[in-house]
Amino acid sequence: MNVWDYKIGKNWQPKTNEEWQWYLVRKINAGDIAGIDKVILKKNFPLIKGRIDIGKKNLIQYFLDKNDRS
């Protein structure tokens, strides 16, 4: 199986809001959510939730809601 991905360097970091949104959608939809900063995710989630797989969107929404109440 050949997994296609963007060719980005290992040390690449998003700098703009658009880059953060693209990066988060890419990582979440690929199932690679480990290491995503909660503050950045919470800030960008309302802007990206329409582009995330429904199951992952619901899981992240639950996580963010539950941690807000704690």
PQR file of N, CA, C, O and H, with PARSE charges and radii, in Angstrom:
ATOM      1  N   MET A   1       0.845  -1.178   0.000 -0.4000 1.5000
ATOM      2  CA  MET A   1       0.000   0.000   0.000 -0.0000 2.0000
ATOM      3  C   MET A   1       0.886   1.235   0.000  0.5500 1.7000
ATOM      4  O   MET A   1       1.806   1.344   0.811 -0.5500 1.4000
ATOM      5  N   ASN A   2       0.616   2.152  -0.894 -0.4000 1.5000
ATOM      6  CA  ASN A   2       1.381   3.384  -0.991 -0.0000 2.0000
ATOM      7  C   ASN A   2       0.584   4.511  -0.336  0.5500 1.7000
ATOM      8  O   ASN A   2      -0.526   4.822  -0.769 -0.5500 1.4000
ATOM      9  H   ASN A   2      -0.131   2.064  -1.553  0.4000 1.0000
ATOM     10  N   VAL A   3       1.135   5.108   0.682 -0.4000 1.5000
ATOM     11  CA  VAL A   3       0.470   6.201   1.387 -0.0000 2.0000
ATOM     12  C   VAL A   3       1.025   7.517   0.859  0.5500 1.7000
ATOM     13  O   VAL A   3       2.213   7.805   1.003 -0.5500 1.4000
ATOM     14  H   VAL A   3       2.036   4.855   1.034  0.4000 1.0000
ATOM     15  N   TRP A   4       0.156   8.306   0.248 -0.4000 1.5000
ATOM     16  CA  TRP A   4       0.574   9.581  -0.305 -0.0000 2.0000
ATOM     17  C   TRP A   4       0.544  10.637   0.799  0.5500 1.7000
ATOM     18  O   TRP A   4      -0.328  10.613   1.667 -0.5500 1.4000
ATOM     19  H   TRP A   4      -0.809   8.071   0.131  0.4000 1.0000
ATOM     20  N   ASP A   5       1.488  11.549   0.760 -0.4000 1.5000
ATOM     21  CA  ASP A   5       1.526  12.632   1.735 -0.0000 2.0000
ATOM     22  C   ASP A   5       2.278  13.802   1.128  0.5500 1.7000
ATOM     23  O   ASP A   5       3.018  13.643   0.158 -0.5500 1.4000
ATOM     24  H   ASP A   5       2.197  11.569   0.055  0.4000 1.0000
ATOM     25  N   TYR A   6       2.086  14.959   1.698 -0.4000 1.5000
ATOM     26  CA  TYR A   6       2.848  16.121   1.275 -0.0000 2.0000
ATOM     27  C   TYR A   6       4.293  15.941   1.686  0.5500 1.7000
ATOM     28  O   TYR A   6       4.584  15.326   2.712 -0.5500 1.4000
ATOM     29  H   TYR A   6       1.485  15.088   2.487  0.4000 1.0000
ATOM     30  N   LYS A   7       5.187  16.471   0.894 -0.4000 1.5000
ATOM     31  CA  LYS A   7       6.614  16.402   1.204 -0.0000 2.0000
ATOM     32  C   LYS A   7       6.979  17.646   2.022  0.5500 1.7000
ATOM     33  O   LYS A   7       7.375  18.671   1.468 -0.5500 1.4000
ATOM     34  H   LYS A   7       4.950  16.971   0.060  0.4000 1.0000
ATOM     35  N   ILE A   8       6.840  17.539   3.336 -0.4000 1.5000
ATOM     36  CA  ILE A   8       7.234  18.646   4.204 -0.0000 2.0000
ATOM     37  C   ILE A   8       8.385  18.169   5.074  0.5500 1.7000
ATOM     38  O   ILE A   8       8.466  16.993   5.432 -0.5500 1.4000
ATOM     39  H   ILE A   8       6.518  16.706   3.787  0.4000 1.0000
ATOM     40  N   GLY A   9       9.262  19.085   5.405 -0.4000 1.5000
ATOM     41  CA  GLY A   9      10.419  18.740   6.219 -0.0000 2.0000
ATOM     42  C   GLY A   9      10.028  18.367   7.637  0.5500 1.7000
ATOM     43  O   GLY A   9       8.972  18.764   8.128 -0.5500 1.4000
ATOM     44  H   GLY A   9       9.196  20.040   5.114  0.4000 1.0000
ATOM     45  N   LYS A  10      10.883  17.607   8.284 -0.4000 1.5000
ATOM     46  CA  LYS A  10      10.602  17.172   9.659 -0.0000 2.0000
ATOM     47  C   LYS A  10      10.506  18.342  10.628  0.5500 1.7000
ATOM     48  O   LYS A  10       9.761  18.274  11.605 -0.5500 1.4000
ATOM     49  H   LYS A  10      11.741  17.284   7.885  0.4000 1.0000
ATOM     50  N   ASN A  11      11.241  19.403  10.374 -0.4000 1.5000
ATOM     51  CA  ASN A  11      11.264  20.551  11.285 -0.0000 2.0000
ATOM     52  C   ASN A  11      10.282  21.649  10.881  0.5500 1.7000
ATOM     53  O   ASN A  11      10.285  22.728  11.473 -0.5500 1.4000
ATOM     54  H   ASN A  11      11.847  19.458   9.579  0.4000 1.0000
ATOM     55  N   TRP A  12       9.448  21.385   9.886 -0.4000 1.5000
ATOM     56  CA  TRP A  12       8.493  22.394   9.430 -0.0000 2.0000
ATOM     57  C   TRP A  12       7.477  22.688  10.518  0.5500 1.7000
ATOM     58  O   TRP A  12       6.968  21.774  11.165 -0.5500 1.4000
ATOM     59  H   TRP A  12       9.445  20.508   9.405  0.4000 1.0000
ATOM     60  N   GLN A  13       7.184  23.961  10.719 -0.4000 1.5000
ATOM     61  CA  GLN A  13       6.176  24.385  11.688 -0.0000 2.0000
ATOM     62  C   GLN A  13       5.236  25.387  11.024  0.5500 1.7000
ATOM     63  O   GLN A  13       5.697  26.267  10.297 -0.5500 1.4000
ATOM     64  H   GLN A  13       7.598  24.704  10.193  0.4000 1.0000
ATOM     65  N   PRO A  14       3.933  25.272  11.257 -0.5600 1.5000
ATOM     66  CA  PRO A  14       2.985  26.249  10.703  0.2800 2.0000
ATOM     67  C   PRO A  14       3.267  27.636  11.273  0.5500 1.7000
ATOM     68  O   PRO A  14       3.616  27.783  12.445 -0.5500 1.4000
ATOM     69  N   LYS A  15       3.108  28.652  10.422 -0.4000 1.5000
ATOM     70  CA  LYS A  15       3.362  30.026  10.863 -0.0000 2.0000
ATOM     71  C   LYS A  15       2.107  30.897  10.805  0.5500 1.7000
ATOM     72  O   LYS A  15       1.918  31.769  11.653 -0.5500 1.4000
ATOM     73  H   LYS A  15       2.824  28.533   9.470  0.4000 1.0000
ATOM     74  N   THR A  16       1.257  30.666   9.818 -0.4000 1.5000
ATOM     75  CA  THR A  16       0.049  31.482   9.669 -0.0000 2.0000
ATOM     76  C   THR A  16      -1.174  30.696  10.147  0.5500 1.7000
ATOM     77  O   THR A  16      -1.106  29.483  10.346 -0.5500 1.4000
ATOM     78  H   THR A  16       1.410  29.957   9.130  0.4000 1.0000
ATOM     79  N   ASN A  17      -2.282  31.397  10.326 -0.4000 1.5000
ATOM     80  CA  ASN A  17      -3.525  30.727  10.726 -0.0000 2.0000
ATOM     81  C   ASN A  17      -3.952  29.694   9.689  0.5500 1.7000
ATOM     82  O   ASN A  17      -4.410  28.607  10.042 -0.5500 1.4000
ATOM     83  H   ASN A  17      -2.337  32.382  10.164  0.4000 1.0000
ATOM     84  N   GLU A  18      -3.802  30.034   8.408 -0.4000 1.5000
ATOM     85  CA  GLU A  18      -4.178  29.101   7.341 -0.0000 2.0000
ATOM     86  C   GLU A  18      -3.310  27.854   7.372  0.5500 1.7000
ATOM     87  O   GLU A  18      -3.808  26.746   7.173 -0.5500 1.4000
ATOM     88  H   GLU A  18      -3.430  30.916   8.121  0.4000 1.0000
ATOM     89  N   GLU A  19      -2.017  28.025   7.619 -0.4000 1.5000
ATOM     90  CA  GLU A  19      -1.123  26.875   7.716 -0.0000 2.0000
ATOM     91  C   GLU A  19      -1.489  25.990   8.911  0.5500 1.7000
ATOM     92  O   GLU A  19      -1.444  24.764   8.810 -0.5500 1.4000
ATOM     93  H   GLU A  19      -1.612  28.926   7.781  0.4000 1.0000
ATOM     94  N   TRP A  20      -1.847  26.602  10.035 -0.4000 1.5000
ATOM     95  CA  TRP A  20      -2.254  25.824  11.205 -0.0000 2.0000
ATOM     96  C   TRP A  20      -3.514  25.025  10.908  0.5500 1.7000
ATOM     97  O   TRP A  20      -3.610  23.850  11.263 -0.5500 1.4000
ATOM     98  H   TRP A  20      -1.883  27.598  10.117  0.4000 1.0000
ATOM     99  N   GLN A  21      -4.474  25.661  10.260 -0.4000 1.5000
ATOM    100  CA  GLN A  21      -5.716  24.966   9.948 -0.0000 2.0000
ATOM    101  C   GLN A  21      -5.460  23.803   8.995  0.5500 1.7000
ATOM    102  O   GLN A  21      -5.976  22.707   9.214 -0.5500 1.4000
ATOM    103  H   GLN A  21      -4.396  26.616   9.971  0.4000 1.0000
ATOM    104  N   TRP A  22      -4.679  24.019   7.948 -0.4000 1.5000
ATOM    105  CA  TRP A  22      -4.345  22.951   7.004 -0.0000 2.0000
ATOM    106  C   TRP A  22      -3.636  21.804   7.727  0.5500 1.7000
ATOM    107  O   TRP A  22      -3.960  20.634   7.526 -0.5500 1.4000
ATOM    108  H   TRP A  22      -4.260  24.910   7.770  0.4000 1.0000
ATOM    109  N   TYR A  23      -2.674  22.158   8.563 -0.4000 1.5000
ATOM    110  CA  TYR A  23      -1.875  21.167   9.291 -0.0000 2.0000
ATOM    111  C   TYR A  23      -2.748  20.331  10.234  0.5500 1.7000
ATOM    112  O   TYR A  23      -2.626  19.107  10.280 -0.5500 1.4000
ATOM    113  H   TYR A  23      -2.411  23.109   8.727  0.4000 1.0000
ATOM    114  N   LEU A  24      -3.618  20.992  10.975 -0.4000 1.5000
ATOM    115  CA  LEU A  24      -4.484  20.279  11.918 -0.0000 2.0000
ATOM    116  C   LEU A  24      -5.457  19.350  11.199  0.5500 1.7000
ATOM    117  O   LEU A  24      -5.638  18.208  11.622 -0.5500 1.4000
ATOM    118  H   LEU A  24      -3.718  21.986  10.938  0.4000 1.0000
ATOM    119  N   VAL A  25      -6.083  19.815  10.124 -0.4000 1.5000
ATOM    120  CA  VAL A  25      -7.012  18.975   9.361 -0.0000 2.0000
ATOM    121  C   VAL A  25      -6.270  17.765   8.815  0.5500 1.7000
ATOM    122  O   VAL A  25      -6.769  16.641   8.883 -0.5500 1.4000
ATOM    123  H   VAL A  25      -5.936  20.742   9.781  0.4000 1.0000
ATOM    124  N   ARG A  26      -5.098  17.991   8.280 -0.4000 1.5000
ATOM    125  CA  ARG A  26      -4.283  16.912   7.708 -0.0000 2.0000
ATOM    126  C   ARG A  26      -3.944  15.862   8.760  0.5500 1.7000
ATOM    127  O   ARG A  26      -4.108  14.664   8.526 -0.5500 1.4000
ATOM    128  H   ARG A  26      -4.693  18.904   8.225  0.4000 1.0000
ATOM    129  N   LYS A  27      -3.470  16.317   9.924 -0.4000 1.5000
ATOM    130  CA  LYS A  27      -3.077  15.384  10.980 -0.0000 2.0000
ATOM    131  C   LYS A  27      -4.281  14.640  11.560  0.5500 1.7000
ATOM    132  O   LYS A  27      -4.225  13.428  11.767 -0.5500 1.4000
ATOM    133  H   LYS A  27      -3.337  17.289  10.114  0.4000 1.0000
ATOM    134  N   ILE A  28      -5.352  15.356  11.816 -0.4000 1.5000
ATOM    135  CA  ILE A  28      -6.535  14.735  12.420 -0.0000 2.0000
ATOM    136  C   ILE A  28      -7.146  13.706  11.475  0.5500 1.7000
ATOM    137  O   ILE A  28      -7.442  12.587  11.892 -0.5500 1.4000
ATOM    138  H   ILE A  28      -5.398  16.340  11.648  0.4000 1.0000
ATOM    139  N   ASN A  29      -7.338  14.065  10.224 -0.4000 1.5000
ATOM    140  CA  ASN A  29      -7.948  13.134   9.273 -0.0000 2.0000
ATOM    141  C   ASN A  29      -7.060  11.929   9.000  0.5500 1.7000
ATOM    142  O   ASN A  29      -7.554  10.873   8.606 -0.5500 1.4000
ATOM    143  H   ASN A  29      -7.098  14.975   9.885  0.4000 1.0000
ATOM    144  N   ALA A  30      -5.758  12.075   9.204 -0.4000 1.5000
ATOM    145  CA  ALA A  30      -4.837  10.945   9.037 -0.0000 2.0000
ATOM    146  C   ALA A  30      -4.773  10.090  10.301  0.5500 1.7000
ATOM    147  O   ALA A  30      -4.136   9.037  10.304 -0.5500 1.4000
ATOM    148  H   ALA A  30      -5.356  12.933   9.524  0.4000 1.0000
ATOM    149  N   GLY A  31      -5.432  10.539  11.382 -0.4000 1.5000
ATOM    150  CA  GLY A  31      -5.434   9.781  12.631 -0.0000 2.0000
ATOM    151  C   GLY A  31      -4.210  10.023  13.486  0.5500 1.7000
ATOM    152  O   GLY A  31      -3.922   9.246  14.396 -0.5500 1.4000
ATOM    153  H   GLY A  31      -5.949  11.395  11.380  0.4000 1.0000
ATOM    154  N   ASP A  32      -3.493  11.087  13.204 -0.4000 1.5000
ATOM    155  CA  ASP A  32      -2.255  11.395  13.918 -0.0000 2.0000
ATOM    156  C   ASP A  32      -2.486  12.594  14.838  0.5500 1.7000
ATOM    157  O   ASP A  32      -1.964  13.681  14.590 -0.5500 1.4000
ATOM    158  H   ASP A  32      -3.727  11.718  12.465  0.4000 1.0000
ATOM    159  N   ILE A  33      -3.269  12.392  15.899 -0.4000 1.5000
ATOM    160  CA  ILE A  33      -3.611  13.522  16.767 -0.0000 2.0000
ATOM    161  C   ILE A  33      -2.689  13.652  17.970  0.5500 1.7000
ATOM    162  O   ILE A  33      -2.763  14.635  18.708 -0.5500 1.4000
ATOM    163  H   ILE A  33      -3.693  11.509  16.101  0.4000 1.0000
ATOM    164  N   ALA A  34      -1.831  12.678  18.171 -0.4000 1.5000
ATOM    165  CA  ALA A  34      -0.892  12.748  19.297 -0.0000 2.0000
ATOM    166  C   ALA A  34       0.047  13.935  19.100  0.5500 1.7000
ATOM    167  O   ALA A  34       0.579  14.151  18.011 -0.5500 1.4000
ATOM    168  H   ALA A  34      -1.770  11.880  17.572  0.4000 1.0000
ATOM    169  N   GLY A  35       0.235  14.679  20.149 -0.4000 1.5000
ATOM    170  CA  GLY A  35       1.174  15.791  20.109 -0.0000 2.0000
ATOM    171  C   GLY A  35       0.582  17.116  19.663  0.5500 1.7000
ATOM    172  O   GLY A  35       1.289  18.123  19.629 -0.5500 1.4000
ATOM    173  H   GLY A  35      -0.197  14.503  21.034  0.4000 1.0000
ATOM    174  N   ILE A  36      -0.705  17.136  19.317 -0.4000 1.5000
ATOM    175  CA  ILE A  36      -1.323  18.407  18.943 -0.0000 2.0000
ATOM    176  C   ILE A  36      -1.594  19.191  20.219  0.5500 1.7000
ATOM    177  O   ILE A  36      -2.216  18.680  21.150 -0.5500 1.4000
ATOM    178  H   ILE A  36      -1.278  16.317  19.344  0.4000 1.0000
ATOM    179  N   ASP A  37      -1.131  20.419  20.256 -0.4000 1.5000
ATOM    180  CA  ASP A  37      -1.306  21.274  21.426 -0.0000 2.0000
ATOM    181  C   ASP A  37      -2.792  21.589  21.620  0.5500 1.7000
ATOM    182  O   ASP A  37      -3.471  22.010  20.683 -0.5500 1.4000
ATOM    183  H   ASP A  37      -0.626  20.834  19.499  0.4000 1.0000
ATOM    184  N   LYS A  38      -3.292  21.381  22.845 -0.4000 1.5000
ATOM    185  CA  LYS A  38      -4.715  21.567  23.140 -0.0000 2.0000
ATOM    186  C   LYS A  38      -5.155  23.012  22.914  0.5500 1.7000
ATOM    187  O   LYS A  38      -6.257  23.249  22.419 -0.5500 1.4000
ATOM    188  H   LYS A  38      -2.741  21.039  23.606  0.4000 1.0000
ATOM    189  N   VAL A  39      -4.324  23.966  23.265 -0.4000 1.5000
ATOM    190  CA  VAL A  39      -4.681  25.381  23.105 -0.0000 2.0000
ATOM    191  C   VAL A  39      -4.852  25.721  21.622  0.5500 1.7000
ATOM    192  O   VAL A  39      -5.798  26.413  21.243 -0.5500 1.4000
ATOM    193  H   VAL A  39      -3.429  23.774  23.668  0.4000 1.0000
ATOM    194  N   ILE A  40      -3.942  25.236  20.797 -0.4000 1.5000
ATOM    195  CA  ILE A  40      -4.017  25.489  19.358 -0.0000 2.0000
ATOM    196  C   ILE A  40      -5.226  24.785  18.757  0.5500 1.7000
ATOM    197  O   ILE A  40      -5.923  25.349  17.914 -0.5500 1.4000
ATOM    198  H   ILE A  40      -3.174  24.674  21.105  0.4000 1.0000
ATOM    199  N   LEU A  41      -5.474  23.550  19.192 -0.4000 1.5000
ATOM    200  CA  LEU A  41      -6.627  22.804  18.694 -0.0000 2.0000
ATOM    201  C   LEU A  41      -7.926  23.510  19.075  0.5500 1.7000
ATOM    202  O   LEU A  41      -8.822  23.658  18.244 -0.5500 1.4000
ATOM    203  H   LEU A  41      -4.907  23.092  19.876  0.4000 1.0000
ATOM    204  N   LYS A  42      -8.023  23.941  20.315 -0.4000 1.5000
ATOM    205  CA  LYS A  42      -9.237  24.615  20.794 -0.0000 2.0000
ATOM    206  C   LYS A  42      -9.480  25.919  20.031  0.5500 1.7000
ATOM    207  O   LYS A  42     -10.623  26.246  19.709 -0.5500 1.4000
ATOM    208  H   LYS A  42      -7.295  23.822  20.990  0.4000 1.0000
ATOM    209  N   LYS A  43      -8.421  26.654  19.746 -0.4000 1.5000
ATOM    210  CA  LYS A  43      -8.533  27.918  19.017 -0.0000 2.0000
ATOM    211  C   LYS A  43      -9.011  27.688  17.580  0.5500 1.7000
ATOM    212  O   LYS A  43      -9.843  28.441  17.073 -0.5500 1.4000
ATOM    213  H   LYS A  43      -7.493  26.389  20.008  0.4000 1.0000
ATOM    214  N   ASN A  44      -8.491  26.659  16.934 -0.4000 1.5000
ATOM    215  CA  ASN A  44      -8.768  26.431  15.520 -0.0000 2.0000
ATOM    216  C   ASN A  44      -9.943  25.498  15.249  0.5500 1.7000
ATOM    217  O   ASN A  44     -10.435  25.446  14.122 -0.5500 1.4000
ATOM    218  H   ASN A  44      -7.816  26.048  17.346  0.4000 1.0000
ATOM    219  N   PHE A  45     -10.400  24.767  16.250 -0.4000 1.5000
ATOM    220  CA  PHE A  45     -11.441  23.763  16.025 -0.0000 2.0000
ATOM    221  C   PHE A  45     -12.712  24.322  15.391  0.5500 1.7000
ATOM    222  O   PHE A  45     -13.231  23.708  14.458 -0.5500 1.4000
ATOM    223  H   PHE A  45     -10.001  24.809  17.166  0.4000 1.0000
ATOM    224  N   PRO A  46     -13.236  25.456  15.852 -0.5600 1.5000
ATOM    225  CA  PRO A  46     -14.454  25.976  15.215  0.2800 2.0000
ATOM    226  C   PRO A  46     -14.267  26.274  13.724  0.5500 1.7000
ATOM    227  O   PRO A  46     -15.225  26.220  12.953 -0.5500 1.4000
ATOM    228  N   LEU A  47     -13.049  26.583  13.326 -0.4000 1.5000
ATOM    229  CA  LEU A  47     -12.769  26.924  11.934 -0.0000 2.0000
ATOM    230  C   LEU A  47     -12.549  25.701  11.049  0.5500 1.7000
ATOM    231  O   LEU A  47     -12.726  25.782   9.833 -0.5500 1.4000
ATOM    232  H   LEU A  47     -12.271  26.627  13.952  0.4000 1.0000
ATOM    233  N   ILE A  48     -12.166  24.568  11.643 -0.4000 1.5000
ATOM    234  CA  ILE A  48     -11.819  23.388  10.845 -0.0000 2.0000
ATOM    235  C   ILE A  48     -12.802  22.231  10.986  0.5500 1.7000
ATOM    236  O   ILE A  48     -12.699  21.250  10.248 -0.5500 1.4000
ATOM    237  H   ILE A  48     -12.023  24.503  12.630  0.4000 1.0000
ATOM    238  N   LYS A  49     -13.744  22.319  11.907 -0.4000 1.5000
ATOM    239  CA  LYS A  49     -14.588  21.148  12.187 -0.0000 2.0000
ATOM    240  C   LYS A  49     -15.407  20.692  10.987  0.5500 1.7000
ATOM    241  O   LYS A  49     -15.806  19.529  10.935 -0.5500 1.4000
ATOM    242  H   LYS A  49     -13.827  23.115  12.506  0.4000 1.0000
ATOM    243  N   GLY A  50     -15.668  21.556  10.035 -0.4000 1.5000
ATOM    244  CA  GLY A  50     -16.390  21.166   8.830 -0.0000 2.0000
ATOM    245  C   GLY A  50     -15.554  20.353   7.859  0.5500 1.7000
ATOM    246  O   GLY A  50     -16.094  19.751   6.931 -0.5500 1.4000
ATOM    247  H   GLY A  50     -15.344  22.501  10.077  0.4000 1.0000
ATOM    248  N   ARG A  51     -14.247  20.327   8.059 -0.4000 1.5000
ATOM    249  CA  ARG A  51     -13.346  19.603   7.151 -0.0000 2.0000
ATOM    250  C   ARG A  51     -12.776  18.335   7.776  0.5500 1.7000
ATOM    251  O   ARG A  51     -11.898  17.696   7.198 -0.5500 1.4000
ATOM    252  H   ARG A  51     -13.808  20.816   8.813  0.4000 1.0000
ATOM    253  N   ILE A  52     -13.277  17.971   8.961 -0.4000 1.5000
ATOM    254  CA  ILE A  52     -12.768  16.799   9.676 -0.0000 2.0000
ATOM    255  C   ILE A  52     -13.788  15.671   9.563  0.5500 1.7000
ATOM    256  O   ILE A  52     -14.996  15.912   9.562 -0.5500 1.4000
ATOM    257  H   ILE A  52     -13.991  18.490   9.431  0.4000 1.0000
ATOM    258  N   ASP A  53     -13.296  14.445   9.467 -0.4000 1.5000
ATOM    259  CA  ASP A  53     -14.176  13.271   9.458 -0.0000 2.0000
ATOM    260  C   ASP A  53     -15.117  13.341  10.661  0.5500 1.7000
ATOM    261  O   ASP A  53     -14.700  13.722  11.755 -0.5500 1.4000
ATOM    262  H   ASP A  53     -12.315  14.249   9.467  0.4000 1.0000
ATOM    263  N   ILE A  54     -16.385  12.976  10.459 -0.4000 1.5000
ATOM    264  CA  ILE A  54     -17.427  13.151  11.478 -0.0000 2.0000
ATOM    265  C   ILE A  54     -17.105  12.451  12.799  0.5500 1.7000
ATOM    266  O   ILE A  54     -17.326  13.028  13.864 -0.5500 1.4000
ATOM    267  H   ILE A  54     -16.724  12.667   9.571  0.4000 1.0000
ATOM    268  N   GLY A  55     -16.599  11.240  12.755 -0.4000 1.5000
ATOM    269  CA  GLY A  55     -16.275  10.522  13.990 -0.0000 2.0000
ATOM    270  C   GLY A  55     -15.162  11.198  14.766  0.5500 1.7000
ATOM    271  O   GLY A  55     -15.229  11.311  15.990 -0.5500 1.4000
ATOM    272  H   GLY A  55     -16.420  10.771  11.890  0.4000 1.0000
ATOM    273  N   LYS A  56     -14.146  11.643  14.058 -0.4000 1.5000
ATOM    274  CA  LYS A  56     -13.028  12.331  14.710 -0.0000 2.0000
ATOM    275  C   LYS A  56     -13.470  13.687  15.236  0.5500 1.7000
ATOM    276  O   LYS A  56     -13.027  14.125  16.298 -0.5500 1.4000
ATOM    277  H   LYS A  56     -14.092  11.551  13.064  0.4000 1.0000
ATOM    278  N   LYS A  57     -14.349  14.352  14.487 -0.4000 1.5000
ATOM    279  CA  LYS A  57     -14.881  15.640  14.932 -0.0000 2.0000
ATOM    280  C   LYS A  57     -15.635  15.478  16.247  0.5500 1.7000
ATOM    281  O   LYS A  57     -15.448  16.263  17.177 -0.5500 1.4000
ATOM    282  H   LYS A  57     -14.710  13.996  13.625  0.4000 1.0000
ATOM    283  N   ASN A  58     -16.492  14.454  16.322 -0.4000 1.5000
ATOM    284  CA  ASN A  58     -17.259  14.221  17.548 -0.0000 2.0000
ATOM    285  C   ASN A  58     -16.355  13.874  18.717  0.5500 1.7000
ATOM    286  O   ASN A  58     -16.586  14.333  19.835 -0.5500 1.4000
ATOM    287  H   ASN A  58     -16.644  13.817  15.567  0.4000 1.0000
ATOM    288  N   LEU A  59     -15.338  13.077  18.477 -0.4000 1.5000
ATOM    289  CA  LEU A  59     -14.388  12.706  19.525 -0.0000 2.0000
ATOM    290  C   LEU A  59     -13.640  13.929  20.054  0.5500 1.7000
ATOM    291  O   LEU A  59     -13.499  14.100  21.265 -0.5500 1.4000
ATOM    292  H   LEU A  59     -15.150  12.703  17.569  0.4000 1.0000
ATOM    293  N   ILE A  60     -13.168  14.767  19.154 -0.4000 1.5000
ATOM    294  CA  ILE A  60     -12.433  15.970  19.570 -0.0000 2.0000
ATOM    295  C   ILE A  60     -13.364  16.937  20.290  0.5500 1.7000
ATOM    296  O   ILE A  60     -12.976  17.541  21.289 -0.5500 1.4000
ATOM    297  H   ILE A  60     -13.282  14.629  18.171  0.4000 1.0000
ATOM    298  N   GLN A  61     -14.596  17.090  19.788 -0.4000 1.5000
ATOM    299  CA  GLN A  61     -15.563  17.972  20.449 -0.0000 2.0000
ATOM    300  C   GLN A  61     -15.827  17.503  21.874  0.5500 1.7000
ATOM    301  O   GLN A  61     -15.878  18.317  22.796 -0.5500 1.4000
ATOM    302  H   GLN A  61     -14.911  16.599  18.976  0.4000 1.0000
ATOM    303  N   TYR A  62     -15.995  16.196  22.060 -0.4000 1.5000
ATOM    304  CA  TYR A  62     -16.204  15.625  23.392 -0.0000 2.0000
ATOM    305  C   TYR A  62     -15.002  15.905  24.287  0.5500 1.7000
ATOM    306  O   TYR A  62     -15.164  16.318  25.436 -0.5500 1.4000
ATOM    307  H   TYR A  62     -15.954  15.534  21.311  0.4000 1.0000
ATOM    308  N   PHE A  63     -13.806  15.684  23.770 -0.4000 1.5000
ATOM    309  CA  PHE A  63     -12.577  15.927  24.523 -0.0000 2.0000
ATOM    310  C   PHE A  63     -12.477  17.388  24.957  0.5500 1.7000
ATOM    311  O   PHE A  63     -12.174  17.672  26.116 -0.5500 1.4000
ATOM    312  H   PHE A  63     -13.674  15.349  22.837  0.4000 1.0000
ATOM    313  N   LEU A  64     -12.727  18.306  24.037 -0.4000 1.5000
ATOM    314  CA  LEU A  64     -12.627  19.729  24.368 -0.0000 2.0000
ATOM    315  C   LEU A  64     -13.705  20.141  25.366  0.5500 1.7000
ATOM    316  O   LEU A  64     -13.427  20.894  26.300 -0.5500 1.4000
ATOM    317  H   LEU A  64     -12.972  18.075  23.096  0.4000 1.0000
ATOM    318  N   ASP A  65     -14.935  19.656  25.177 -0.4000 1.5000
ATOM    319  CA  ASP A  65     -16.026  19.990  26.103 -0.0000 2.0000
ATOM    320  C   ASP A  65     -15.767  19.429  27.496  0.5500 1.7000
ATOM    321  O   ASP A  65     -15.973  20.117  28.496 -0.5500 1.4000
ATOM    322  H   ASP A  65     -15.161  19.045  24.419  0.4000 1.0000
ATOM    323  N   LYS A  66     -15.318  18.185  27.560 -0.4000 1.5000
ATOM    324  CA  LYS A  66     -15.076  17.542  28.852 -0.0000 2.0000
ATOM    325  C   LYS A  66     -13.956  18.244  29.620  0.5500 1.7000
ATOM    326  O   LYS A  66     -14.053  18.420  30.834 -0.5500 1.4000
ATOM    327  H   LYS A  66     -15.151  17.626  26.748  0.4000 1.0000
ATOM    328  N   ASN A  67     -12.913  18.636  28.931 -0.4000 1.5000
ATOM    329  CA  ASN A  67     -11.791  19.292  29.590 -0.0000 2.0000
ATOM    330  C   ASN A  67     -12.102  20.728  29.977  0.5500 1.7000
ATOM    331  O   ASN A  67     -11.453  21.278  30.867 -0.5500 1.4000
ATOM    332  H   ASN A  67     -12.833  18.493  27.944  0.4000 1.0000
ATOM    333  N   ASP A  68     -13.088  21.351  29.324 -0.4000 1.5000
ATOM    334  CA  ASP A  68     -13.500  22.697  29.721 -0.0000 2.0000
ATOM    335  C   ASP A  68     -14.250  22.674  31.045  0.5500 1.7000
ATOM    336  O   ASP A  68     -14.191  23.636  31.810 -0.5500 1.4000
ATOM    337  H   ASP A  68     -13.616  20.905  28.601  0.4000 1.0000
ATOM    338  N   ARG A  69     -14.955  21.578  31.317 -0.4000 1.5000
ATOM    339  CA  ARG A  69     -15.735  21.466  32.553 -0.0000 2.0000
ATOM    340  C   ARG A  69     -14.888  21.071  33.750  0.5500 1.7000
ATOM    341  O   ARG A  69     -15.306  21.255  34.893 -0.5500 1.4000
ATOM    342  H   ARG A  69     -15.002  20.796  30.695  0.4000 1.0000
ATOM    343  N   SER A  70     -13.709  20.533  33.502 -0.4000 1.5000
ATOM    344  CA  SER A  70     -12.867  20.049  34.615 -0.0000 2.0000
ATOM    345  C   SER A  70     -12.190  21.182  35.330  0.5500 1.7000
ATOM    346  O   SER A  70     -11.449  20.954  36.286 -0.5500 1.4000
ATOM    347  H   SER A  70     -13.369  20.383  32.573  0.4000 1.0000
TER
END
